[in-house]
Amino acid sequence: MLTSAGVVGALLGLSARTALDNAFAGIQVAFADGLHVGDVIVVNGQWGASRR
């Protein structure tokens, strides 16, 4: 019983870490001010321009 509780605790910890990592990454992107109107963006060879 203690082993299963330890496994469940480890899984919950990993899930919480992933969720927190994504939340902090989103906050960094929101406040980084990395893109501006008129910037050119290239993803996998596809070109695009940022606009509002």
C-alpha positions as MATLAB code, in Angstrom:
seq = 'MLTSAGVVGALLGLSARTALDNAFAGIQVAFADGLHVGDVIVVNGQWGASRR';
ca = [
       0.000    0.000    0.000;
       2.835    2.404    0.775;
       4.485    1.552   -2.527;
       1.361    2.383   -4.522;
       0.973    5.647   -2.611;
       4.595    6.484   -3.436;
       4.040    5.765   -7.128;
       0.880    7.879   -7.192;
       2.707   10.689   -5.388;
       5.565   10.557   -7.885;
       3.142   10.696  -10.824;
       1.293   13.653   -9.297;
       4.595   15.419   -8.710;
       5.681   14.938  -12.327;
       2.310   16.152  -13.585;
       2.439   19.243  -11.397;
       5.994   19.975  -12.527;
       5.001   19.780  -16.187;
       1.993   22.039  -15.621;
       4.081   24.577  -13.685;
       6.810   24.516  -16.349;
       4.222   25.298  -19.022;
       2.684   28.069  -16.928;
       6.053   29.736  -16.294;
       6.987   29.408  -19.979;
       3.716   31.104  -20.933;
       4.397   33.942  -18.509;
       7.889   34.398  -19.946;
       6.540   34.552  -23.488;
       3.861   37.037  -22.458;
       6.330   39.434  -20.842;
       9.374   38.874  -23.082;
       8.082   41.284  -25.740;
       9.872   39.208  -28.367;
       7.546   39.867  -31.310;
       6.564   43.190  -32.754;
       4.153   44.159  -35.513;
       5.953   43.720  -38.827;
       8.421   41.053  -37.640;
       9.016   38.137  -40.008;
       8.608   34.665  -38.512;
      10.011   31.472  -40.082;
       8.852   28.070  -38.760;
       9.889   24.887  -40.560;
      10.681   26.863  -43.687;
       7.289   28.608  -43.753;
       7.436   32.424  -43.746;
       4.883   34.633  -42.079;
       4.607   38.130  -40.686;
       3.262   39.044  -37.280;
       0.346   41.451  -37.377;
      -2.580   42.471  -35.232;
];
